[in-house]
């Protein structure tokens, strides 16, 4: 959905740090932003501050999965 919104909004460039191997629509499962069948393509830059981005995502989702105290 996010990649589709980026195409519809005609965003020129998208930069991200860490791929989402299960659901990524920009590079992992699909290549929506560079698909030649669409009427707009965006430049993509991947891996910016990869380690820091990955750590933030891992920590965030780990905290979300922790059981909540009563």
N, C-alpha and C positions, 0 to 999 in steps of 0.2 A: 504494500500500500504506500509506503513512504517513497519508494522508487518511482511509482506511478505518479504520485503527487509532484515529485521533482521534475518529471518529464512534462506534465501538464503546465507547471509553473514556468517552464523553460529556463530552469536554473542552468547557468553556464558551466559551473565547476562544482564538484563535490569532493570533499576531502574527509577521510575517516582513518581511524587508527587501527582498529581490529575487526577482522571479518567475523561474521556470524555463520559458522559452518552449517548450521541446521536450517536457517531461514533467510539467509542473505539474498536479496534480490538484485544487488549491484555487482556481485562478483562470485558468490559461493554457489547458490542454486540457479541463479539466472544472471543475465547481463542486461537488465532493463535499460540502464542508462546509455548503453552503447549499441542497442539492438537496431540494426539497419532497417527493420520493418516499421519502425516508429518515425514520426515526422520531426523528432528532436533528439539530439544526442548531447550528452554532457561530458566534459572532460573529467576524468577521475584520477585521484591521487590516493593511494592506499598505503597504510603502514606508518603514518605520521605518529610519532611517539607510541609505537605499537606496544611496548612493554608496559608503559604507564596506563594506557587505555585498557589493555587486557586485565591488568590488576584491578582497576576500578570496577570493571564489569564483573569480574569474579567475586570481588568483595561484596558488591551490591547484591548479587543474586544469592550468595551464600547467606547474607544477613536476612534476605527475604524468606529463605527456606527454614531458618531457625524457628523452633517452636516458640510461640509467644508465652510469656509468663502470665499466670492468672491474675 
